[in-house]
Amino acid sequence: MKSLNFLGLIALVAATVHGQTYYASTPPDCSNAEGSATITDSSGKTLGYSCYDSGTFVWFAAGGPARNTWGSSIRVSGPETAAIEADYLFYDVDGNNVNVDTTQGSGTTIASGNEVTVPLYANQPLLVNVLGATSNAPGYDTTQTGSVYATFYCPDAATCSNVNPQLIYSALPSIPWSLSVPIAWDSQTWTTWYAEGIDDGGAHRVSFVIYNQGSTATAFKVYVYDSTGKLAGTGATPTIAGFSSTTGEAGTYGALLSQVVSPLPSGMFKVVFDGGTAGEDSSVEVLQFTGTSATALNVWTDAAPGSSAATDATRRWANARRAGAPRTKRVVVAAP
């Protein structure tokens, strides 16, 4: 579970709306949220109580050489009912903290750090633009990749359930598309995932990202089935780092599917990503590129290859580290 050991001392602003803040004066029922948090001031005095939900954008890309410069932006808004607080933590592909430069909305003021924390009024939208690694400023001529861990604090579980963030990749104008991907909520981890795609090595390409939610560094197995359901090819990723209690995050790996399984069958195929005998939980993202367009494919849970029994695909809390243990979150900057 993420805690202040990994979040650090976060600057928050208590934004009052409809007579509420993003925390309540008495502990709310957070049984339908990921967990609960006690909000304290810098001296440790309790200010209130929040529910929270957390998840991961399993891949971001920002910066790069001229004509191939990537940008990632994260969008979210406060629901109708109450204020919330959004917290984003940035990590490299090995799960280590990485400092990035960001702007907000159409503003040009650049902030640097491993974390972005913003309180939002009800209905207030937020756009966080990731420019690149701070170490590569001001030109950002090297592409920084990794993951973003997001936590949303709310005065009640119902408000948290209506938070719907997304991350958008783009490399405009050199690449003529903008691609939106959803968050992988902590409740949506599983051992085996699948998607359907087309990859002919030309106009149609498939790429994927695996985010290792388990505690063990693992090489994930990849299986591809052709249009008749026959196993057409197998492969394995490099070893992906598991969750580290030191950094508070895990590793992520992204590649073209053809870099792991080759050759790929013609026409539509099914691709399966499996944590193997270790049964490591993961979150998976699969992207389909077709000419000048791209889309995030629907990815869903499956039974491990070779299984004869159906697997319950109910979304579940998979890891004890993200199973709703109470947190303490400290306000260190008062509202101006």
Protein Blocks (a to p, Z undefined) as FASTA:
>chain_A
ZZfklnopaddddddeehiafbdfbdcdfklmmbdcddddfkopafbdcdddddddfbdc
eeddehiaccddddddddfkbccddddddddfkopacdddddehjbfbdcedjbdcdddd
ehiacddddfbdfklpcklpaccedddddddddfbfklmmmgccdddddfdfkbgcdcdd
ddddfklgcfbdcdddddehimbccddddddfbfbdcddddddddfkopafbdcdddddd
dddfklopacdddddfklmgccddehjddddddebjnopacdddddddehjaccdddddd
dddehiabdcdfbdcdfbfklnopacddddfbdcZZ
